[in-house]
Amino acid sequence: MGGVTSTIAARFAFFPPTPPSYTLVADAATGRLLIPEISRPPARRRRRDGGGDSSSGAAAAAEEEDATEVVRLRTRRGNEIVAVYVRHARASATLLYSHGNAADLGQMYGLFVELSRRLRVNIFGYDYAGYGRSTGKPTEYNTYADIEAAYNCLKEKYGVPDEDIILYGQSVGSGPTIDLASRLPNLRAVVLHSPILSGLRVLYPVKKTFWFDIYKNVDKISLVNCPVLVIHGTSDDVVDWSHGKQLWELCKVKHSPLWLSGGGHCNLELYPDYIRHLKKFVSSLGKKSTKPDLKELPATEDTSRKDAESVSSDKPQEAAKCRQISRKSLDSRVGKSKTVDVPEKPRMSSDDVDKFRRRRCLVW
């Protein structure tokens, strides 16, 4: 029963965009990997070149393109994954971003550029096996190997120390993020964006962890030694807000969480408080050669409880006034799910799973 249920949970967990939103080509002259569909926003180029002559504008554009590098990485499970590295000239840290379920690098790139600019950090994002132009199939253990390959690339190719790395996990990406963070004691910090307690808990309101569950974040979060910021929308109908709240309660080193009133599962970046709170968090960590000083973070139980109860009431910016995120939202496809008990016989055929997923739109 466990193996079947685990397989069902995995099939709900992974929903890669089909077809991929980008292509991957190699420059004939240099051999450098390129993604033709992604580039720096034209508005950014105009601001950088300051309206000067065409030669200076071309130089600025070239500088923008050189700030992004596309790489292929071999994982320990034999897959080749695609990753992008967005650099910032005055970066104070490097953010290793594990994206959500229904996105790939082509859809996430615009957000990476904006986060790099606003937070003044380098961004290293990657596609899981079976996503985008990465080979293999998406599975729980493949994603663990994927984030390890990305982390090793930062360490070995770019020389980034653990003390300068912030792990960022969104939705299903919280799984590989927490797993890696639980084994690295000297990370700068961790950000959990609409995280899950576990795969099975997204489907059923179970109170204990079964051996066949996937992404057992609820059991691993207490092993994370660095500061943790949790961001969740109070109206998330894909991964309930209770997931984020419980994970925050279990954190060893808590930072003031961000509960966005009315926020869904894939629109939190549109809220003004999202970037403000995230920027404040990154700035509070500072530039350190060792683990962050715990005294800088909320330590008392009273403060922690007060933070847990506070909810941001800022509304998302209007479409005309904010940068639209290129990835597709799941909120429009997912309806409110009813609380159900764990079935006595959860065995389902592959066809049954596909029909159930399409009928309930349970993707995260």
C-alpha positions as CSV (number, residue, x, y, z in Angstrom):
1,M,0.0,0.0,0.0
2,G,2.8,2.4,0.9
3,G,4.5,2.1,-2.5
4,V,1.3,2.8,-4.3
5,T,0.4,5.7,-2.2
6,S,3.9,7.2,-2.5
7,T,3.6,6.9,-6.3
8,I,0.2,8.6,-6.3
9,A,1.6,11.5,-4.1
10,A,4.6,11.9,-6.5
11,R,2.3,12.1,-9.5
12,F,0.3,14.9,-7.8
13,A,3.6,16.7,-6.9
14,F,5.1,17.0,-10.3
15,F,3.5,18.9,-13.1
16,P,6.2,20.2,-15.5
17,P,5.1,22.7,-18.2
18,T,4.6,20.9,-21.5
19,P,6.1,21.8,-23.8
20,P,9.0,23.5,-22.0
21,S,8.9,27.3,-22.2
22,Y,12.5,27.6,-23.6
23,T,15.0,26.0,-25.8
24,L,18.7,25.4,-25.2
25,V,21.4,26.1,-27.9
26,A,25.2,26.3,-28.0
27,D,26.9,29.3,-29.5
28,A,28.8,28.1,-32.6
29,A,31.8,30.3,-31.9
30,T,32.3,30.0,-28.2
31,G,30.3,26.8,-27.3
32,R,28.6,28.9,-24.6
33,L,25.0,27.6,-23.7
34,L,22.3,30.1,-24.5
35,I,18.5,30.3,-23.9
36,P,17.2,32.4,-26.8
37,E,13.9,33.1,-25.1
38,I,15.3,34.9,-22.1
39,S,17.0,38.2,-21.9
40,R,17.3,41.2,-19.7
41,P,14.2,43.5,-19.9
42,P,14.7,46.4,-22.4
43,A,13.7,48.9,-19.8
44,R,16.6,47.8,-17.6
45,R,19.0,48.3,-20.4
46,R,17.8,51.8,-21.0
47,R,18.3,52.7,-17.4
48,R,21.7,51.2,-17.4
49,D,23.0,53.0,-20.5
50,G,21.6,56.3,-19.3
51,G,20.5,57.3,-22.8
52,G,24.1,57.7,-24.1
53,D,25.3,56.9,-27.6
54,S,24.7,53.6,-29.4
55,S,28.2,52.2,-28.6
56,S,27.7,52.7,-24.8
57,G,24.2,51.3,-25.1
58,A,25.6,48.2,-26.9
59,A,28.2,47.8,-24.2
60,A,25.6,48.0,-21.4
61,A,23.5,45.4,-23.2
62,A,26.4,43.1,-23.6
63,E,27.2,43.6,-19.9
64,E,23.7,42.6,-19.0
65,E,23.9,39.4,-21.1
66,D,27.3,38.5,-19.7
67,A,25.8,38.7,-16.2
68,T,23.7,35.6,-16.9
69,E,25.3,32.2,-17.5
70,V,23.6,29.0,-18.5
71,V,25.1,25.7,-17.5
72,R,24.4,22.0,-17.7
73,L,25.0,19.9,-14.6
74,R,25.4,16.1,-14.2
75,T,23.7,14.8,-11.0
76,R,24.7,11.8,-9.0
77,R,21.6,9.9,-10.3
78,G,22.8,10.3,-13.9
79,N,20.6,13.1,-15.1
80,E,21.6,16.4,-16.8
81,I,19.9,19.4,-15.5
82,V,19.9,23.0,-16.8
83,A,20.7,25.9,-14.5
84,V,21.0,29.7,-14.9
85,Y,23.3,32.0,-12.8
86,V,22.2,35.6,-12.6
87,R,25.0,37.8,-11.2
88,H,24.8,41.1,-9.4
89,A,27.9,43.4,-9.4
90,R,27.4,44.2,-5.7
91,A,25.9,41.0,-4.4
92,S,25.9,40.4,-0.7
93,A,24.9,36.7,-1.0
94,T,23.9,34.0,-3.5
95,L,20.3,32.7,-3.5
96,L,19.9,29.1,-4.6
97,Y,16.3,29.0,-5.9
98,S,14.2,25.8,-6.1
99,H,11.1,26.7,-8.0
100,G,7.5,25.5,-7.7
101,N,5.7,22.6,-9.4
102,A,4.2,24.1,-12.5
103,A,7.1,26.2,-13.7
104,D,10.5,26.0,-15.5
105,L,13.5,28.3,-16.0
106,G,12.0,30.1,-19.0
107,Q,9.0,31.2,-16.9
108,M,11.1,32.0,-13.8
109,Y,13.9,34.0,-15.4
110,G,12.1,37.4,-15.2
111,L,11.6,36.9,-11.5
112,F,15.2,35.9,-11.0
113,V,16.4,39.1,-12.7
114,E,14.0,41.3,-10.6
115,L,15.0,39.5,-7.3
116,S,18.7,39.9,-8.1
117,R,18.3,43.6,-8.7
118,R,16.0,44.4,-5.8
119,L,17.8,42.2,-3.2
120,R,21.3,42.8,-4.5
121,V,22.1,39.1,-4.6
122,N,23.2,36.5,-7.2
123,I,20.5,34.0,-8.2
124,F,21.2,30.4,-9.1
125,G,18.1,28.7,-10.4
126,Y,17.8,25.2,-11.8
127,D,15.2,22.9,-13.4
128,Y,14.5,19.6,-11.8
129,A,15.0,16.4,-13.8
130,G,12.1,16.1,-16.3
131,Y,11.5,19.9,-16.2
132,G,12.4,22.3,-19.0
133,R,15.4,20.9,-20.9
134,S,16.6,18.7,-18.0
135,T,16.8,15.0,-18.7
136,G,15.2,12.2,-16.6
137,K,12.0,12.1,-14.7
138,P,10.8,14.2,-11.7
139,T,10.9,12.2,-8.5
140,E,11.5,13.1,-4.9
141,Y,15.0,11.6,-4.8
142,N,15.9,13.0,-8.2
143,T,15.2,16.5,-6.8
144,Y,17.5,15.9,-3.9
145,A,20.2,15.0,-6.4
146,D,19.3,18.0,-8.5
147,I,19.8,20.6,-5.7
148,E,23.0,18.9,-4.6
149,A,24.4,19.3,-8.1
150,A,23.4,23.0,-8.1
151,Y,24.9,23.5,-4.7
152,N,28.2,21.7,-5.7
153,C,28.3,23.9,-8.8
154,L,28.2,27.1,-6.6
155,K,30.9,25.7,-4.4
156,E,33.3,24.3,-7.0
157,K,32.7,26.4,-10.1
158,Y,31.9,29.8,-8.6
159,G,33.7,29.4,-5.2
160,V,30.7,30.5,-3.1
161,P,31.1,29.5,0.6
162,D,28.2,28.1,2.6
163,E,28.1,31.2,4.7
164,D,27.1,33.3,1.6
165,I,24.3,30.9,0.4
166,I,20.6,31.4,1.0
167,L,18.4,28.5,0.0
168,Y,15.0,29.5,-1.4
169,G,12.3,26.9,-1.8
170,Q,8.9,27.5,-3.3
171,S,6.0,25.1,-2.8
172,V,7.3,21.7,-3.9
173,G,10.8,23.3,-4.0
174,S,10.6,23.4,-0.2
175,G,11.3,19.7,-0.2
176,P,14.8,19.7,-1.7
177,T,15.5,23.0,0.0
178,I,14.8,21.7,3.6
179,D,16.5,18.4,2.9
180,L,19.8,20.1,1.8
181,A,19.6,22.7,4.6
182,S,19.2,20.0,7.2
183,R,22.6,18.6,6.2
184,L,24.5,22.0,5.9
185,P,25.1,23.7,9.3
186,N,26.7,26.9,8.0
187,L,24.3,28.3,5.5
188,R,23.5,32.0,5.6
189,A,19.7,31.4,5.7
190,V,16.7,29.6,4.3
191,V,13.5,31.1,2.7
192,L,10.4,28.9,2.5
193,H,7.7,30.3,0.1
194,S,4.3,28.6,0.3
195,P,6.0,25.4,1.7
196,I,4.5,22.0,2.3
197,L,4.6,19.9,5.5
198,S,4.8,16.8,3.3
199,G,3.4,15.4,0.1
200,L,0.7,13.3,1.7
201,R,-0.4,16.2,3.9
202,V,-1.3,18.2,0.8
203,L,-3.8,15.5,-0.2
204,Y,-5.0,14.3,3.2
205,P,-5.1,15.9,6.7
206,V,-3.0,13.2,8.3
207,K,-1.5,13.9,11.8
208,K,1.5,11.6,11.6
209,T,4.2,10.8,9.1
210,F,4.0,7.6,7.2
211,W,7.1,5.8,5.9
212,F,5.8,6.1,2.3
213,D,5.2,9.8,2.4
214,I,7.3,12.1,0.3
215,Y,9.1,15.4,1.2
216,K,8.9,14.9,5.0
217,N,9.6,18.6,5.7
218,V,7.7,18.4,9.0
219,D,10.3,16.0,10.3
220,K,13.4,17.7,8.9
221,I,12.8,21.4,9.6
222,S,14.0,21.2,13.2
223,L,17.4,20.1,11.9
224,V,18.0,23.4,10.0
225,N,20.4,25.5,12.1
226,C,20.3,28.8,10.2
227,P,17.6,31.6,10.2
228,V,14.4,30.6,8.4
229,L,11.9,33.0,6.8
230,V,8.5,31.5,6.0
231,I,6.2,33.3,3.5
232,H,2.6,32.1,2.9
233,G,-0.7,33.4,1.6
234,T,-3.6,33.2,4.0
235,S,-6.0,32.2,1.1
236,D,-3.7,29.6,-0.5
237,D,-6.1,26.9,-1.8
238,V,-3.3,24.7,-3.1
239,V,-1.1,24.4,0.0
240,D,-3.1,25.5,3.0
241,W,-1.7,28.3,5.2
242,S,-1.5,25.9,8.1
243,H,1.5,24.2,6.4
244,G,3.6,27.4,6.5
245,K,2.5,28.2,10.1
246,Q,3.4,24.7,11.4
247,L,6.8,24.7,9.7
248,W,7.5,28.1,11.2
249,E,6.6,26.9,14.7
250,L,9.0,24.0,14.3
251,C,12.0,26.1,13.1
252,K,15.0,26.2,15.4
253,V,16.0,29.7,14.4
254,K,12.9,31.7,13.6
255,H,12.7,34.9,11.7
256,S,9.5,37.1,11.6
257,P,7.2,35.3,9.1
258,L,5.2,37.0,6.4
259,W,1.6,36.0,6.2
260,L,0.0,37.8,3.2
261,S,-3.7,38.4,3.8
262,G,-5.7,37.1,0.8
263,G,-2.5,35.8,-0.9
264,G,-2.9,32.7,-3.1
265,H,-0.4,30.1,-4.1
266,C,1.3,31.8,-7.1
267,N,0.7,35.5,-6.7
268,L,2.7,36.4,-3.6
269,E,5.4,38.2,-5.6
270,L,2.8,40.8,-6.5
271,Y,2.3,42.0,-3.0
272,P,4.4,45.1,-2.0
273,D,5.2,43.5,1.4
274,Y,6.7,40.5,-0.3
275,I,9.8,42.3,-1.6
276,R,10.0,44.6,1.4
277,H,10.0,41.8,3.9
278,L,12.4,39.7,1.9
279,K,14.8,42.6,1.4
280,K,14.7,43.3,5.1
281,F,15.5,39.7,5.9
282,V,18.4,39.5,3.5
283,S,19.8,42.8,4.9
284,S,19.5,41.7,8.5
285,L,21.7,38.7,7.8
286,G,24.6,40.9,6.8
287,K,27.9,39.8,5.4
288,K,29.3,37.1,7.7
289,S,32.1,34.6,7.5
290,T,30.5,32.4,10.2
291,K,26.9,31.5,11.1
292,P,24.6,34.4,11.7
293,D,24.5,35.7,15.3
294,L,21.3,34.3,16.8
295,K,21.0,37.5,18.9
296,E,20.1,39.4,15.8
297,L,16.9,37.4,15.3
298,P,13.7,37.1,17.4
299,A,14.5,34.8,20.3
300,T,11.7,35.2,22.9
301,E,8.6,33.0,22.9
302,D,6.4,36.1,23.3
303,T,7.9,37.8,20.2
304,S,7.6,34.6,18.2
305,R,3.9,34.2,19.0
306,K,3.2,37.8,18.2
307,D,5.0,37.5,14.8
308,A,3.0,34.3,14.1
309,E,-0.3,36.1,14.7
310,S,0.5,39.1,12.5
311,V,-0.8,39.1,9.0
312,S,0.1,41.6,6.3
313,S,-3.0,43.4,4.9
314,D,-1.3,45.0,1.9
315,K,-3.1,44.3,-1.3
316,P,-1.3,43.1,-4.5
317,Q,-0.2,45.8,-6.8
318,E,-2.4,46.4,-9.9
319,A,-1.3,44.9,-13.1
320,A,-0.4,48.2,-14.6
321,K,1.7,49.2,-11.6
322,C,3.8,46.1,-11.0
323,R,6.0,43.7,-12.9
324,Q,4.0,40.7,-14.0
325,I,5.6,37.3,-13.2
326,S,5.9,35.3,-16.3
327,R,5.1,31.9,-14.8
328,K,1.5,30.6,-14.9
329,S,-0.6,30.8,-11.8
330,L,-2.2,27.7,-10.4
331,D,-4.8,29.6,-8.5
332,S,-7.1,29.9,-11.5
333,R,-7.0,26.1,-12.0
334,V,-7.4,25.0,-8.4
335,G,-10.7,25.0,-6.6
336,K,-11.2,24.8,-2.8
337,S,-10.6,21.2,-1.7
338,K,-12.7,19.6,0.9
339,T,-11.2,18.1,4.0
340,V,-11.3,14.3,3.6
341,D,-10.2,11.4,5.7
342,V,-7.4,9.0,4.6
343,P,-9.1,6.3,2.6
344,E,-8.7,2.7,3.9
345,K,-7.8,1.5,0.5
346,P,-5.8,4.3,-1.3
347,R,-4.9,2.0,-4.2
348,M,-5.5,3.7,-7.5
349,S,-4.5,2.9,-11.0
350,S,-2.5,5.3,-13.2
351,D,-5.6,6.2,-15.2
352,D,-7.5,6.8,-12.0
353,V,-4.8,9.1,-10.7
354,D,-4.8,11.2,-14.0
355,K,-8.6,11.4,-14.0
356,F,-8.7,12.4,-10.3
357,R,-6.0,15.0,-10.8
358,R,-7.8,16.6,-13.7
359,R,-11.1,16.6,-11.9
360,R,-9.8,18.1,-8.7
361,C,-6.9,20.1,-10.2
362,L,-4.7,19.1,-7.3
363,V,-1.3,20.3,-8.4
364,W,1.2,22.1,-6.2
